[in-house]
Amino acid sequence: MRHDVVDSYNKKVGEVELLPSVFEVEVKPHLIHDVVVWQMAKRRAGTHKTKERDEVRVGGQKPWKQKGLGRARAGSIRSPLFRGGGIVFGPRPRDYGYNVPKKARKSALASALTAKLKENALTVVSELKLDEPKTKKAVTAIASLGVAGKALVVTEGRDSNMELAFRNLPNVKLLQADSINVYDLLSADSVVFTQDAIGKVQEKLGK
């Protein structure tokens, strides 16, 4: 399979070979869903915590005497029965991460890339560079490529000018080829790869 390569003005300048094992696979929605849920779980901080009865900062005194009032016995105002008392079985700090097989992650990523290609939402540009870190130039570069909506731009490696210029654009996310993932692919309306980046992704997933 071959795909057009365009220049920074969206004019065709060549073609790139796309591996069928990466861009022509069966799209598996259930697998994509599993990997997205896994990604979201890993991002959770898990720092939530409530205080149990031995942690609340109140006195441990008996709220009223044991007998003679006709009330139920109570031993401490730290009891969960009272306002300001401890919480029973409240959330505790924990790690929400779990493992998804590497083969499943690669398959889901290939499925997401195939889906974007079928939707004609994938653009390959020969080169994408900025001579200075100006947001205005980043806007011009994206507009010249005819990209609309929320965009994901994938480059081969780090470029400080690109990072500084694109970080102020709310609808554009810049990623390196090594960091490409299913969630960001699905979140984008359009995906822009540099030619070097798509080669790196295919090398990673085609093994």
QUILIN-V846673 format. One record per pair of residues at least 24 apart in sequence whose ideal C-beta (glycine too) atoms are under 10 Angstrom apart, sorted by the first residue. I is the first residue (numbers start at 1). J is the second residue. Records with the same first field share a line. If there is no record, write none. Layout:
I: J + J
//
This chain:
1: 117
3: 117 + 122 + 123 + 124 + 193 + 198
4: 123 + 124
5: 123 + 124 + 125 + 126 + 127 + 193 + 194 + 195 + 198
6: 123 + 124 + 125 + 126 + 144 + 145 + 146 + 192 + 195
7: 125 + 126 + 127 + 128 + 144 + 145
8: 125 + 126 + 127 + 128 + 129 + 140 + 141 + 144 + 145
9: 125 + 141 + 144 + 145 + 146
10: 123 + 125 + 143 + 144 + 145 + 146 + 147
11: 126 + 144
12: 126
13: 125 + 126 + 127 + 195
14: 124 + 126 + 195
15: 124
16: 124 + 126 + 193 + 195 + 198 + 199 + 202
17: 198 + 199 + 202
18: 113 + 114 + 117 + 122 + 124 + 198 + 202
19: 110 + 198 + 201 + 202 + 203 + 205 + 206
20: 110 + 114 + 206
21: 106 + 110 + 202 + 205 + 206 + 207
22: 106 + 109 + 110 + 111 + 113 + 114 + 117 + 198 + 201 + 202 + 203 + 204 + 205 + 206
23: 110 + 113 + 114 + 115 + 116 + 117 + 118 + 122 + 198 + 201 + 202 + 205 + 206
24: 110 + 113 + 114 + 117 + 118
25: 107 + 109 + 110 + 111 + 113 + 114 + 115 + 205
26: 107 + 110 + 111 + 114
27: 108 + 110 + 111 + 112 + 113 + 114 + 115 + 118
28: 104 + 107 + 108 + 110 + 111 + 112 + 114 + 115
29: 108 + 111 + 115
30: 108 + 111
31: 100 + 104 + 105 + 107 + 108 + 109 + 110 + 111 + 112 + 182
32: 107 + 108 + 109 + 111 + 112 + 115 + 182 + 183 + 185 + 186
33: 108 + 182 + 186
34: 100 + 104 + 105 + 108 + 182
35: 100 + 104 + 105 + 106 + 107 + 108 + 109 + 111 + 112 + 181 + 182 + 183 + 186
36: 108 + 112 + 181 + 182 + 183 + 185 + 186 + 187
37: 98 + 100 + 183
38: 96 + 97 + 98 + 99 + 100 + 104 + 105 + 108 + 182 + 183
39: 100 + 105 + 108 + 181 + 182 + 183 + 184
40: 96 + 183
41: 95 + 96 + 97 + 98 + 100
42: 95 + 96 + 97 + 98 + 100
43: 96 + 97 + 183
44: 94 + 95 + 96 + 97
45: 93 + 95 + 96
46: 91 + 92 + 93 + 94 + 95 + 96 + 97
47: 91 + 93 + 94
48: 90 + 91 + 92 + 93 + 94
49: 87 + 90 + 91 + 92 + 93 + 94
50: 86 + 87 + 88 + 89 + 90 + 91 + 92
51: 78 + 84 + 85 + 86 + 87 + 90
52: 78 + 80 + 85 + 86 + 87 + 88 + 89 + 90 + 92
53: 77 + 78 + 79 + 80 + 81 + 82 + 85 + 86 + 87 + 88
54: 78 + 86
55: 86 + 87
56: 80 + 82 + 84 + 85 + 86 + 87
57: 84
58: 82 + 84 + 85 + 86
105: 181 + 182 + 205
106: 204 + 205 + 206 + 207
107: 205
108: 181 + 182 + 185
109: 180 + 181 + 182 + 185 + 201 + 204 + 205
110: 182 + 201 + 202 + 205 + 206
111: 182 + 185
112: 180 + 181 + 182 + 183 + 184 + 185 + 186 + 191
113: 180 + 182 + 185 + 191 + 193 + 198 + 201 + 202 + 205
115: 185 + 186
116: 152 + 185 + 186 + 188 + 189 + 190 + 191
117: 191
119: 189 + 190 + 191
120: 190
121: 147 + 149 + 151 + 152 + 185 + 188 + 189 + 190 + 191 + 192
122: 152 + 185 + 188 + 190 + 191 + 192 + 193 + 198
123: 147 + 151 + 153 + 190 + 191 + 192 + 193
124: 154 + 191 + 192 + 193 + 194 + 195 + 197 + 198 + 199
125: 153 + 155 + 192 + 193 + 194 + 195 + 197 + 198
126: 194 + 195 + 196
127: 155 + 194 + 195 + 196
128: 153 + 154 + 155 + 159 + 162 + 174 + 192 + 193 + 194 + 195 + 196 + 197
129: 155 + 159 + 161 + 162 + 194
130: 159 + 160 + 161 + 162 + 163 + 164 + 165 + 166
131: 161
132: 161 + 164 + 165
133: 159 + 160 + 161 + 162 + 163 + 164 + 165 + 166 + 167
134: 161 + 164 + 165 + 168
135: 164 + 165 + 166 + 167 + 168 + 169
136: 165 + 168
137: 161 + 162 + 165 + 166
138: 162 + 164 + 165 + 166 + 167 + 168 + 169 + 172 + 174
139: 165 + 166 + 168 + 169 + 172
141: 165 + 166 + 172 + 192
142: 166 + 169 + 171 + 172 + 190 + 192
145: 190 + 192
146: 190
147: 171 + 172 + 188 + 189 + 190 + 191 + 192
148: 189 + 190
149: 188 + 189 + 190
150: 184 + 187 + 188 + 189 + 190
151: 188 + 189 + 190 + 191 + 192
152: 180 + 181 + 184 + 185 + 186 + 187 + 188 + 189 + 190 + 191 + 192 + 193
153: 188 + 190 + 191 + 192 + 193 + 194 + 197
154: 178 + 179 + 180 + 184 + 185 + 188 + 191 + 192 + 193 + 194 + 196 + 197 + 198 + 200 + 201
155: 192 + 193 + 194 + 196 + 197 + 200
156: 193 + 194 + 195 + 196 + 197 + 198 + 199 + 200 + 201
157: 194 + 196 + 197 + 200
159: 194
176: 200
177: 201 + 202 + 203 + 204
178: 204
180: 204 + 205
//
